[in-house]
Structure formats: C-alpha cells, structure tokens
Amino acid sequence: MLTRLAERYLTLLKKSLLNDLYIENDARIIHLAVTQMSQQPQSPQDIVGAFRNIRQSQIFATLEGNREVGAQMLILEKTQDGRLIENVASRNFTANAHTMIGRQRMNHLHWCLDQITAEGIAGDLIETGVWRGGATIFMRGYLAAHDIADRTVWAADSFEGLPPPTLRQDAPYDFSKDMLPYLAISLEDVQALFERYGLLDAQVRFLKGWFKDTLPGAPIEQLALLRLDGDLYESTMDALNALYHKVAPGGFVVVDDYESFPPCKIAIEEFRQTHGITQELIPIDKYSVYWRKPL
C-alpha cells in the first residue's frame, strides 16, 4: 500500500513539475503570442472560442509532442515580404513549467532512482545546472516518498545563468544572462520553489557559483547519480573533472544536452576517451544519453 501511494505521489509530482496539469494554459499563452505577432488581433469572442477548443488546435498538438522530449516550440512570424521566420522559442515566455527536461527524461530520472534504491548503490544525488530546480525537486520528493534519510540532493548552479563562452569549443554558444535572461534563476527563487513543494530541508544542499569554483571543493563523498545539464563544453568538463571519480560503481551519469549542443557532446567524448570509459552511451530521448559506471 505504501509503495503504491508513493508512486501515485511521484506521478503527480512529475506532472506538476512539467506543468502537465495545466498544459492547456501554456498553449493559450502561445496562441495569444502567435496572434499578436501575426498582427491579426482577435475579438474577445474569438479568443474565448480559441481558448475553449485549444486541445484541438495544432499549437496544442505541437506543444504536447515537444513536452514529451523537453523541446522548445519555435514560433513562426510572417515578415512584411511574406517570408516565415523563426521568431522566438516558446520557453522564453511560456515559463510555467518548473523543469525543461520533458516527460521522457523525467521518467528516466525516476527509473534511475528506482534502480539506485533497489540495487543499494551508495551515494548522494546531484544535478549540475538546475534552472528552476525541477529535477532536483523530484529527487528530493523521491527520497521523501520512500523515507530515505541517508542521501543528500545537491543542486549546483551559478544561479546567474550560464557563463559567457571563454573556450573555443563554446565560442558560437553564448547562453549568458545578457543573451538568455530567462535561464538566470536566482538561488532564492529555486529555494522558494522547493519550499512550495514542501521539500526544502537539510537533505537539500545548494552549491552557488561557477562549477570550476564550487565543485572541486564540495563536501561530497560519493554519488549514486550525476546529472549533467550545463549545456557548454566548459561547464560539462568542469563537472566531470570534479565529480566523476566520486560516482559509485553502478552509479548513473546522465547527460541532458548530449545531442542538443555540440560543445557538450565534444566534452563528453573527450572525457570518456581520456579516461578510457567504454560503457555504452544509451539514449534517453533524442537529446539525452546516460551510462553507468562499471561495477
């Protein structure tokens, strides 16, 4: 009975973090943005009708598919000469979800935690690059649901967005606060979100700052799960250099951005080659992969 209740709680927690409970409202916001950008204002009656039937719209269908894999939804805008251009990604203004990772990656995180628990793999849980904290909130929720008190969830982030690119591998990818301010979520905002879920306590610890400064000296003894979500070559390599040797045998290394951003993929391949890591990279969805440290 308790296991069944725990699973029901975790299923609801995932839906809440992904904003699947109110995904129609995301679609409605996108609908308003599209009509505004198309310079074809709608009457109140038209808006009400569109909102009522939003689940039958193409916008909803696209959003539903993208939510499955954590993809952005690009909005097309018609220019004065009639061309369609990619104007903006819906994440920039549809920021209702508490995580970007999508259903498949969230379900995979759930599966990883089940395996760690069932197999007794020692160590804490960490995500390097947490945005609003959704994945780490789920980690803490999992520990609470299963009454696990001997593991800590670590949330590592600058809480000021990504660093400006300084290495040649990252040169074309400026995701810094000046370019993408919606990625810069403050520590206080992330802690407040943990609090809203009733999951802010001593089993959650925050590492604020650039990874090169915070991770090497972090008081982490062992990790059962290392979840990398730093996008860039520098961020990914800094996290691996500081933490991979702390991953327990059988532990999981999850790479959120492997197929999303070439600098991340380069860092993973270089690190694995340098350290003779031959375990298979297993796809999670079309963007992410994982491997397990050998026993």
KEKE-3310 file (N, C-alpha, C; in steps of 0.2 Angstrom, whole numbers, plus 5000, padded with zeros to 4 digits):
npx = (5004:5009:5020:5012:5006:5016:5021:5010:5010:5023:5020:5011:5019:5028:5020:5016:5028:5031:5021:5011:4998:4992:4993:4986:4985:4998:4997:4987:4993:5003:4996:4990:5002:5006:4995:4997:5009:5007:5000:4986:4974:4962:4945:4936:4927:4932:4944:4940:4933:4944:4952:4943:4943:4956:4963:4961:4969:4982:4993:4992:4994:5007:5014:5011:5018:5031:5033:5035:5048:5055:5057:5060:5047:5046:5041:5034:5035:5027:5035:5036:5038:5032:5039:5042:5049:5059:5054:5054:5057:5046:5048:5054:5043:5033:5034:5029:5031:5041:5052:5063:5065:5057:5045:5050:5064:5061:5054:5064:5074:5066:5066:5080:5082:5074:5082:5094:5090:5084:5096:5104:5115:5127:5128:5126:5114:5115:5113:5120:5118:5103:5092:5076:5075:5068:5071:5079:5071:5062:5070:5072:5059:5057:5066:5059:5046:5050:5055:5069:5083:5096:5103:5109:5103:5110:5111:5118:5123:5126:5116:5115:5113:5121:5139:5148:5154:5171:5180:5186:5178:5166:5163:5153:5141:5133:5125:5123:5118:5115:5111:5102:5091:5081:5086:5093:5090:5087:5095:5087:5074:5074:5075:5063:5054:5057:5052:5038:5034:5035:5048:5060:5073:5086:5091:5093:5105:5114:5125:5132:5138:5151:5155:5168:5173:5165:5163:5175:5179:5168:5159:5156:5155:5152:5143:5128:5121:5125:5120:5121:5119:5124:5125:5136:5153:5164:5157:5152:5164:5170:5162:5163:5177:5178:5169:5167:5175:5169:5158:5149:5152:5142:5134:5125:5128:5121:5118:5111:5111:5117:5115:5109:5118:5133:5145:5144:5143:5156:5164:5160:5164:5177:5181:5177:5186:5199:5199:5197:5184:5172:5159:5143:5134:5118:5103:5091:5081:5078:5088:5096:5107:5114:5126:5132:5143:5155:5154)
npy = (4994:5006:5008:5009:5021:5030:5030:5035:5048:5052:5052:5062:5072:5073:5077:5089:5097:5097:5104:5098:5097:5108:5111:5116:5130:5134:5132:5141:5154:5154:5154:5167:5174:5171:5176:5190:5192:5190:5200:5201:5204:5197:5196:5197:5187:5178:5174:5168:5157:5151:5148:5139:5128:5124:5112:5105:5111:5115:5120:5116:5102:5102:5107:5097:5086:5092:5093:5081:5077:5088:5098:5114:5126:5132:5148:5154:5168:5180:5190:5207:5205:5193:5182:5167:5167:5160:5166:5166:5155:5146:5144:5155:5164:5156:5151:5142:5129:5120:5113:5109:5097:5088:5074:5061:5062:5065:5054:5044:5049:5045:5031:5029:5032:5022:5011:5014:5013:5000:4992:4996:5006:5016:5033:5051:5062:5072:5087:5096:5112:5118:5126:5130:5121:5109:5095:5092:5095:5084:5073:5075:5074:5061:5054:5058:5052:5038:5038:5039:5043:5045:5050:5064:5078:5087:5103:5111:5126:5142:5151:5162:5161:5155:5154:5167:5162:5156:5147:5140:5130:5133:5144:5148:5148:5158:5158:5166:5177:5190:5187:5176:5179:5172:5160:5163:5160:5164:5159:5161:5161:5147:5140:5145:5138:5125:5125:5128:5116:5109:5103:5108:5106:5100:5089:5094:5103:5117:5123:5137:5146:5147:5131:5128:5134:5129:5115:5107:5108:5104:5097:5083:5066:5054:5049:5043:5046:5057:5070:5079:5095:5107:5112:5119:5116:5119:5120:5107:5099:5104:5099:5085:5083:5087:5078:5065:5055:5052:5046:5031:5014:5006:5018:5031:5042:5055:5064:5078:5087:5081:5078:5090:5102:5104:5108:5102:5088:5086:5088:5077:5066:5068:5067:5054:5047:5051:5045:5032:5027:5015:5011:5009:5023:5026:5030:5042:5051:5060:5069:5067:5056:5042:5034:5020:5018:5006:4991)
npz = (5000:5004:4995:4983:4986:4987:4973:4967:4972:4967:4953:4952:4956:4946:4935:4940:4940:4927:4922:4916:4921:4919:4905:4895:4897:4894:4880:4877:4880:4871:4859:4860:4859:4846:4838:4841:4836:4823:4819:4818:4826:4838:4841:4857:4858:4848:4854:4866:4861:4854:4865:4872:4864:4863:4865:4853:4844:4832:4839:4852:4849:4844:4855:4865:4860:4860:4874:4878:4875:4880:4872:4864:4857:4842:4836:4822:4812:4801:4789:4782:4769:4767:4770:4781:4797:4810:4825:4839:4854:4862:4876:4881:4884:4889:4903:4913:4917:4929:4926:4912:4906:4901:4898:4895:4900:4913:4917:4915:4925:4936:4935:4936:4950:4956:4952:4959:4972:4973:4970:4980:4978:4983:4989:4986:4977:4962:4953:4940:4935:4937:4933:4937:4946:4945:4942:4953:4963:4961:4964:4978:4982:4979:4988:5000:4998:4999:5011:5013:5021:5021:5011:5001:4992:4980:4973:4960:4954:4945:4948:4941:4928:4913:4910:4901:4885:4885:4880:4865:4860:4865:4858:4848:4856:4866:4880:4890:4904:4898:4885:4886:4897:4904:4908:4919:4935:4951:4967:4978:4972:4967:4980:4985:4977:4980:4993:4991:4987:4998:5001:5005:5015:5026:5019:5006:4998:4992:4979:4975:4962:4949:4941:4941:4952:4963:4963:4964:4977:4984:4998:4995:4997:4990:4975:4969:4958:4945:4937:4922:4917:4910:4897:4890:4884:4893:4906:4906:4906:4917:4928:4926:4928:4941:4948:4943:4947:4960:4958:4962:4960:4948:4948:4940:4926:4919:4904:4900:4888:4877:4863:4860:4861:4852:4859:4872:4869:4863:4874:4882:4874:4873:4887:4890:4882:4886:4899:4897:4896:4892:4892:4886:4878:4881:4874:4880:4876:4861:4863:4875:4884:4894:4904:4914:4928:4928:4938)
capx = (5000:5014:5023:5008:5004:5022:5021:5005:5013:5028:5017:5008:5024:5031:5015:5016:5034:5031:5015:5006:4991:4989:4997:4982:4986:5004:4995:4983:4998:5007:4991:4990:5008:5006:4991:4999:5015:5004:4996:4979:4971:4956:4940:4936:4923:4937:4949:4936:4932:4950:4954:4939:4945:4963:4966:4960:4972:4989:4998:4992:4997:5014:5016:5011:5024:5038:5034:5037:5055:5058:5060:5057:5042:5048:5035:5035:5032:5027:5038:5032:5038:5028:5043:5041:5055:5058:5055:5056:5055:5040:5051:5055:5038:5029:5039:5025:5034:5046:5058:5063:5068:5052:5042:5055:5069:5059:5053:5071:5076:5063:5069:5087:5082:5072:5087:5099:5087:5084:5102:5108:5120:5129:5130:5121:5112:5117:5112:5124:5114:5097:5087:5071:5076:5063:5074:5082:5065:5059:5075:5071:5052:5058:5068:5054:5041:5052:5058:5076:5086:5104:5106:5108:5102:5114:5109:5124:5121:5128:5110:5115:5113:5127:5145:5149:5159:5178:5184:5185:5173:5159:5163:5146:5135:5133:5119:5124:5112:5113:5108:5096:5090:5076:5090:5096:5085:5091:5095:5081:5069:5074:5074:5056:5050:5057:5048:5032:5033:5037:5054:5066:5076:5093:5093:5095:5111:5115:5131:5131:5144:5153:5157:5175:5174:5161:5163:5181:5180:5162:5160:5153:5159:5151:5137:5125:5118:5127:5115:5124:5114:5127:5125:5143:5159:5167:5153:5152:5170:5172:5158:5166:5183:5177:5164:5166:5178:5165:5152:5150:5151:5135:5131:5122:5130:5116:5120:5105:5112:5122:5113:5107:5123:5139:5150:5143:5145:5163:5166:5158:5168:5184:5182:5177:5192:5204:5198:5196:5177:5169:5152:5138:5130:5112:5099:5085:5076:5083:5093:5100:5110:5117:5129:5133:5150:5156:5155)
capy = (5000:5012:5009:5012:5028:5034:5030:5040:5055:5054:5053:5068:5077:5074:5081:5096:5100:5098:5108:5094:5098:5114:5112:5120:5137:5136:5133:5148:5159:5153:5156:5174:5177:5170:5181:5196:5193:5190:5207:5199:5204:5193:5199:5193:5181:5173:5172:5164:5151:5148:5145:5133:5122:5124:5105:5103:5115:5112:5123:5111:5096:5103:5108:5091:5082:5094:5092:5074:5077:5094:5103:5121:5126:5138:5152:5157:5175:5182:5196:5211:5202:5187:5176:5165:5166:5158:5172:5165:5149:5147:5143:5162:5167:5151:5148:5140:5123:5120:5110:5109:5091:5084:5068:5055:5062:5064:5046:5041:5050:5041:5025:5029:5032:5016:5006:5015:5011:4993:4989:4998:5010:5021:5040:5056:5064:5079:5090:5102:5116:5116:5131:5132:5116:5104:5089:5091:5094:5077:5069:5076:5071:5053:5052:5059:5047:5032:5038:5038:5049:5044:5053:5072:5081:5093:5107:5115:5131:5149:5155:5169:5160:5152:5159:5169:5157:5158:5142:5140:5125:5136:5151:5151:5147:5162:5157:5170:5181:5195:5184:5172:5181:5168:5155:5165:5160:5166:5154:5162:5158:5140:5138:5146:5133:5119:5127:5127:5109:5106:5099:5112:5104:5098:5085:5098:5107:5121:5125:5143:5149:5143:5125:5127:5136:5126:5108:5103:5108:5102:5091:5077:5060:5049:5050:5037:5049:5063:5073:5085:5100:5113:5114:5120:5112:5121:5118:5099:5097:5106:5095:5079:5083:5087:5074:5058:5050:5051:5042:5025:5008:5006:5024:5034:5048:5057:5070:5081:5091:5077:5079:5097:5107:5101:5108:5097:5081:5086:5087:5070:5061:5069:5065:5047:5044:5052:5041:5025:5025:5012:5009:5011:5028:5024:5036:5043:5053:5062:5074:5065:5050:5041:5027:5018:5017:4999:4988)
capz = (5000:5005:4989:4979:4987:4985:4966:4965:4974:4962:4947:4952:4957:4939:4931:4942:4938:4920:4921:4913:4924:4916:4899:4891:4898:4890:4873:4876:4880:4864:4854:4861:4856:4839:4835:4842:4831:4816:4818:4816:4833:4838:4846:4863:4856:4845:4859:4871:4857:4853:4872:4874:4859:4862:4864:4846:4840:4831:4844:4857:4847:4844:4862:4868:4857:4862:4881:4879:4875:4883:4866:4863:4852:4839:4834:4815:4811:4794:4788:4778:4762:4766:4772:4788:4800:4817:4829:4846:4856:4867:4883:4883:4888:4892:4908:4918:4920:4934:4923:4905:4904:4897:4901:4895:4904:4920:4919:4916:4932:4941:4934:4939:4957:4957:4952:4964:4978:4973:4970:4985:4975:4988:4987:4985:4970:4961:4946:4939:4931:4939:4931:4942:4951:4945:4943:4960:4967:4960:4968:4985:4983:4979:4994:5005:4996:5001:5018:5013:5025:5022:5005:5000:4985:4978:4967:4959:4948:4946:4949:4937:4921:4910:4909:4894:4882:4885:4877:4858:4859:4866:4855:4845:4860:4871:4883:4896:4906:4894:4879:4888:4904:4907:4911:4926:4940:4957:4972:4982:4968:4967:4986:4986:4974:4985:4999:4989:4986:5005:5001:5007:5021:5027:5014:5000:4998:4986:4978:4971:4959:4943:4943:4942:4959:4968:4963:4966:4985:4988:5003:4993:4997:4984:4971:4965:4952:4942:4931:4919:4912:4909:4890:4887:4885:4899:4911:4907:4908:4924:4932:4925:4931:4949:4951:4940:4952:4966:4956:4964:4955:4946:4948:4934:4923:4914:4900:4897:4882:4873:4856:4860:4860:4851:4864:4877:4866:4862:4881:4884:4870:4875:4894:4890:4878:4890:4905:4895:4898:4886:4893:4880:4879:4880:4873:4884:4871:4855:4865:4881:4885:4900:4905:4921:4930:4929:4945)
cpx = (5004:5017:5019:5006:5010:5023:5016:5007:5018:5026:5014:5013:5027:5026:5015:5022:5034:5026:5011:4999:4988:4992:4993:4983:4993:5002:4991:4988:5002:5002:4990:4996:5008:5001:4993:5005:5013:5001:4989:4975:4964:4951:4939:4932:4928:4942:4946:4935:4938:4953:4950:4941:4952:4966:4965:4965:4979:4994:4998:4995:5005:5017:5017:5017:5031:5039:5036:5044:5059:5061:5056:5052:5044:5042:5037:5031:5033:5030:5034:5032:5035:5032:5041:5048:5054:5060:5057:5054:5051:5042:5052:5050:5033:5033:5035:5028:5040:5053:5057:5064:5063:5050:5047:5061:5067:5057:5059:5074:5073:5065:5076:5087:5079:5078:5093:5096:5087:5091:5107:5115:5121:5130:5124:5119:5113:5115:5116:5121:5106:5091:5082:5072:5072:5066:5076:5076:5062:5064:5073:5064:5053:5061:5063:5048:5043:5056:5065:5079:5093:5107:5104:5107:5106:5112:5114:5122:5125:5122:5111:5115:5120:5133:5145:5155:5166:5183:5182:5179:5166:5158:5156:5140:5136:5126:5119:5118:5110:5110:5102:5094:5085:5080:5093:5090:5089:5090:5089:5075:5068:5072:5066:5052:5051:5052:5040:5029:5034:5043:5060:5068:5083:5095:5094:5100:5112:5122:5131:5138:5146:5156:5164:5177:5171:5162:5169:5181:5173:5162:5155:5157:5158:5144:5135:5122:5122:5124:5118:5120:5117:5128:5132:5148:5163:5163:5153:5158:5172:5168:5161:5172:5183:5173:5164:5169:5174:5159:5153:5149:5144:5131:5129:5126:5125:5118:5114:5106:5116:5121:5110:5112:5130:5144:5150:5145:5152:5166:5165:5163:5175:5186:5182:5183:5198:5204:5197:5189:5174:5162:5148:5135:5123:5107:5093:5079:5081:5088:5098:5102:5112:5121:5130:5140:5150:5157:5162)
cpy = (5006:5014:5012:5019:5033:5035:5035:5047:5057:5055:5060:5074:5078:5078:5088:5100:5101:5102:5104:5095:5103:5116:5116:5127:5139:5137:5139:5154:5159:5156:5164:5177:5176:5175:5188:5197:5193:5196:5206:5199:5201:5197:5195:5187:5176:5170:5167:5157:5147:5144:5139:5127:5121:5117:5102:5106:5112:5115:5118:5104:5096:5103:5101:5086:5085:5093:5085:5073:5083:5098:5109:5121:5133:5141:5155:5164:5177:5189:5200:5208:5195:5181:5174:5164:5164:5164:5171:5158:5150:5147:5150:5165:5162:5147:5146:5133:5124:5116:5110:5102:5086:5077:5062:5056:5062:5057:5042:5042:5046:5034:5024:5028:5025:5011:5007:5012:5003:4989:4991:5002:5015:5028:5044:5057:5071:5081:5096:5106:5114:5120:5132:5126:5110:5097:5087:5091:5087:5072:5069:5073:5063:5051:5053:5053:5040:5032:5037:5044:5049:5047:5061:5073:5087:5097:5112:5120:5138:5153:5162:5167:5156:5157:5161:5164:5160:5153:5142:5135:5128:5142:5153:5150:5152:5162:5161:5174:5187:5193:5180:5174:5176:5161:5157:5165:5160:5160:5155:5160:5150:5137:5139:5141:5126:5120:5126:5120:5105:5102:5103:5110:5103:5093:5088:5103:5111:5123:5131:5145:5145:5136:5124:5129:5132:5119:5105:5103:5106:5096:5085:5071:5055:5050:5044:5040:5056:5065:5079:5089:5107:5116:5115:5115:5113:5119:5110:5097:5098:5101:5088:5078:5083:5081:5067:5053:5048:5047:5034:5020:5007:5012:5026:5041:5050:5064:5073:5084:5087:5079:5086:5102:5103:5102:5103:5090:5081:5085:5080:5065:5062:5066:5057:5044:5045:5047:5034:5022:5022:5010:5013:5018:5027:5030:5036:5045:5055:5067:5071:5058:5049:5035:5026:5016:5010:4997:4986)
cpz = (5000:4998:4984:4980:4985:4977:4964:4966:4969:4955:4947:4953:4950:4935:4933:4940:4931:4917:4916:4915:4921:4909:4894:4891:4895:4883:4872:4876:4873:4859:4854:4858:4849:4835:4836:4837:4824:4814:4816:4823:4832:4843:4852:4862:4853:4850:4864:4867:4856:4860:4874:4870:4858:4862:4857:4842:4838:4836:4850:4855:4847:4851:4866:4866:4860:4870:4882:4879:4877:4878:4867:4857:4848:4835:4827:4815:4804:4794:4783:4771:4761:4768:4779:4791:4807:4821:4836:4849:4862:4874:4885:4886:4891:4898:4914:4921:4924:4932:4915:4902:4900:4901:4901:4899:4912:4922:4919:4923:4937:4941:4937:4947:4959:4957:4957:4971:4978:4973:4976:4983:4980:4985:4986:4978:4969:4954:4945:4933:4932:4936:4937:4948:4951:4945:4950:4965:4967:4964:4975:4986:4983:4985:5000:5004:4999:5007:5018:5016:5025:5015:5005:4993:4984:4972:4966:4953:4950:4949:4946:4930:4919:4910:4902:4891:4882:4882:4869:4856:4860:4862:4852:4850:4866:4874:4890:4898:4901:4888:4881:4895:4907:4910:4918:4931:4947:4962:4976:4979:4968:4974:4988:4983:4978:4990:4997:4988:4993:5005:5002:5014:5021:5022:5007:5002:4992:4985:4973:4969:4952:4945:4945:4949:4964:4969:4966:4974:4988:4992:5001:4993:4991:4981:4968:4958:4950:4936:4929:4915:4912:4902:4887:4888:4891:4905:4912:4909:4915:4929:4932:4929:4939:4952:4949:4945:4958:4964:4958:4959:4954:4946:4941:4932:4918:4911:4897:4890:4877:4866:4855:4858:4858:4856:4870:4875:4865:4869:4883:4881:4872:4882:4894:4887:4883:4896:4903:4896:4891:4887:4888:4882:4877:4879:4878:4880:4865:4857:4871:4881:4892:4900:4913:4922:4931:4937:4946)
residu = (MET:LEU:THR:ARG:LEU:ALA:GLU:ARG:TYR:LEU:THR:LEU:LEU:LYS:LYS:SER:LEU:LEU:ASN:ASP:LEU:TYR:ILE:GLU:ASN:ASP:ALA:ARG:ILE:ILE:HIS:LEU:ALA:VAL:THR:GLN:MET:SER:GLN:GLN:PRO:GLN:SER:PRO:GLN:ASP:ILE:VAL:GLY:ALA:PHE:ARG:ASN:ILE:ARG:GLN:SER:GLN:ILE:PHE:ALA:THR:LEU:GLU:GLY:ASN:ARG:GLU:VAL:GLY:ALA:GLN:MET:LEU:ILE:LEU:GLU:LYS:THR:GLN:ASP:GLY:ARG:LEU:ILE:GLU:ASN:VAL:ALA:SER:ARG:ASN:PHE:THR:ALA:ASN:ALA:HIS:THR:MET:ILE:GLY:ARG:GLN:ARG:MET:ASN:HIS:LEU:HIS:TRP:CYS:LEU:ASP:GLN:ILE:THR:ALA:GLU:GLY:ILE:ALA:GLY:ASP:LEU:ILE:GLU:THR:GLY:VAL:TRP:ARG:GLY:GLY:ALA:THR:ILE:PHE:MET:ARG:GLY:TYR:LEU:ALA:ALA:HIS:ASP:ILE:ALA:ASP:ARG:THR:VAL:TRP:ALA:ALA:ASP:SER:PHE:GLU:GLY:LEU:PRO:PRO:PRO:THR:LEU:ARG:GLN:ASP:ALA:PRO:TYR:ASP:PHE:SER:LYS:ASP:MET:LEU:PRO:TYR:LEU:ALA:ILE:SER:LEU:GLU:ASP:VAL:GLN:ALA:LEU:PHE:GLU:ARG:TYR:GLY:LEU:LEU:ASP:ALA:GLN:VAL:ARG:PHE:LEU:LYS:GLY:TRP:PHE:LYS:ASP:THR:LEU:PRO:GLY:ALA:PRO:ILE:GLU:GLN:LEU:ALA:LEU:LEU:ARG:LEU:ASP:GLY:ASP:LEU:TYR:GLU:SER:THR:MET:ASP:ALA:LEU:ASN:ALA:LEU:TYR:HIS:LYS:VAL:ALA:PRO:GLY:GLY:PHE:VAL:VAL:VAL:ASP:ASP:TYR:GLU:SER:PHE:PRO:PRO:CYS:LYS:ILE:ALA:ILE:GLU:GLU:PHE:ARG:GLN:THR:HIS:GLY:ILE:THR:GLN:GLU:LEU:ILE:PRO:ILE:ASP:LYS:TYR:SER:VAL:TYR:TRP:ARG:LYS:PRO:LEU)
# end
